[in-house]
Amino acid sequence: MAAVLLTLWAYSAVLTGRDAADLVRVRVLADTLGQPTDLLILQLQRERRLTAETIAGAGRTRAALAEARDRTDGTVAPVRAFTEGHDPRLLTAGAVRDRADELVRQLTGLATLRSEVDGGRLDRPSAVAGYDRLIDAAFAVYGPEWGGREDELAGETRAVVALARARELLAREDTLVTAALAGGEIDDDDRRRLAELVATQRYARATAAVGLPATGRDQHRRLVESPGFAELLRLEDRLLRTPGADVPTGISAQRWRVTVDPALTGLRELVIVAARDSVERAAPAAALVVTRTGVVVGLGLIAVLVVLVGWSRTLRRLADGGAGSPPEATSTGELFLRLTRRNQALLRDQLTLLDAMERRERAAEETADLFRLDHLATRVRRNVEKLVILAGGRPARRWRRPVPLLDVVRGAVAEVPDYHRVLVAPHWPWSLAGSGVTDVVHLLAELIENAVACSPEHTTVRVAGEPGPQGCAVVILDDGPGLAAAALAEANDLLDRPPPDGPPAGGTGLYVAALLAARCGARVSLRPGPRGGTAAVVLLPTGLVTATAPHGGPVAGGEALPARATHPPAGGGGLPTRIRQSGAVRPAPGATDPDIVETTLRNSGERT
């Protein structure tokens, strides 16, 4: 354990030394690559729409298409110039440069795509798919290097990129509807694709808006509550409800254009304003960076020394007492539990120290090293507590009062390595009994991590709550390849009846989940997902969960943990600040579509 903490401290020290370079990199990337890439995406979206409209409408828009192609070509040059430059301020942006190189490589095929369209060798879906791939490559340019620091600012940066992707989904919807109106019909394939795009872009937009700063959320709310946006929603619903291939009466190409263009423009303005605000706040003073480095390195070294002293004292006590102790007192199992619980106490102290440091650094925007060190320690704690569970013991952390179920889900996501791929629905009108908090956090973390690991990197894992006749259910959906019937049955059997002699090979995660579920009274089952993935359903019974007040407040006798909680309640550690500030899940009551949970489950085909 001492070696682990020493490694974490050294990792933190190196990162703090590079923090100033990170800040410079973020500003330079925004100017030299971010703006050109944004303009390129905008022009590719317009060219894609006009290409689809030209194919569907027998060439009536060829003049506008030629103009759009010229504009696209003009936006390619700055992106290519970035890949050919050698700015010394971007020495730490190698991965970004590689992705930009890949974008430029794919753009060389744009001329071929246009030629095949002009020669009539591509149908509309194939041509649109070609443009989709180019735009996806442009979005891939953005990555963790653009945030620099895993704090609130980095969370906002991810939210801005997510909102831009949500706008791209609306642009794809626009391309489909425009081409359909030009051709005078919507076939079954188009209608299915339209239904998928509408549902996905509404969910993605609402989820991204949650991560924006307060001004961005207000601007988004004003946009979606405007009469023009309401008209867009009505047109979408009419297009989806009208049966057959006929275009609904009264929906013309002109009416669609004057409705969708303001929505696309409003979302683009929101993205630009939010991105500009984030970049402007990414430049703390150099003196503050130096001070922060000293704090992290110095206090981190003190923490490591405390661990080393504690470790040596533990070994000395064991050595002194081992000779005269009866064999059963120093059995392998008891020694295992005693050492592991000692490690738990040390981890709790380290996490408390990190929380205090993050709170002091909050006004100056906490740095990547603090958050990453914090996140690594959280994952180490999860593994330590898993060892306690496998040994038949109970982790030390406990809560005496109910905790909002949303906080519990956030805590589970915070224990997962790729937490940024997890989308959490905002509507959680339940509280969890304090006695079950630790078990349910680890139970959900096992299932969420399994879903993330078993699905492609470019996909997301969705977590939503659903009321049931006796309690509620937490549903975890992934877009992985899914499980064969035999493997699914075997996994469910393991969840229902975990073997008493320990986990089977390769099944430790589900085995631990089964033990946790049995201990807290939950039930876990796996089902086939509608898109080839898997749905994990966790049933939390009445008595373990209770409904909250209508407006999201705690029920009588319950207690919502304070947003800045760093000190544990009696008997264990509290849900710390990092759970609420991870940037992976930041839903707030009333900030997103209230039907988002129902939409998630309905679109996935899963009901509980």
LINVEN-V648352 format. One line per field, one symbol per residue. psi: psi as a letter, one per 20 degrees, with the letter a starting at -180 (. if undefined). A space follows every 10 residues. Layout:
# LINVEN-V648352
psi=???
This chain:
# LINVEN-V648352
psi=hhhghggggg gggghhhjgg hggggggggh ghhgghhghg gghhgghggh ghhgghjkji khghggghgg hghhihghgh hghirmoiik hjkghghghh ghghghhhjh ggggghghjj iprghggghg hghghghghi hqahiihgpm ahghhhghhg ghhhhhhhhh hggggggghg hhijqorggh hghggggggg hgggghghhh iqrghhhghg ghgijqhghh hghggghghh hpraiqpqpi nrhggggigh ghgggghghg gggggggghh jkmrqhhhgg ggghgggghg gggghggggg ghhghghggh ihhjqqghhk qgghgghggh hghggghggg hgggggghgh ighjoqrhgg gggggghghg gghghhhggh jjapqhpqqh rqpphghggg hghijpglhi jpppqiomlq qpphijgggh ghghgghghg gghjqqhirr pppqqpqrhn crqppoprka iaqqgghghg ghhhhhmpqi jrqrpjkggh ggggggghhi jrppqqqqqh kibqpppooo rphhqqqrqh jirqrpirpp pqhkpipqrp iaqrorhhhi jhigolqqpi irpijhghgg hghijpq.
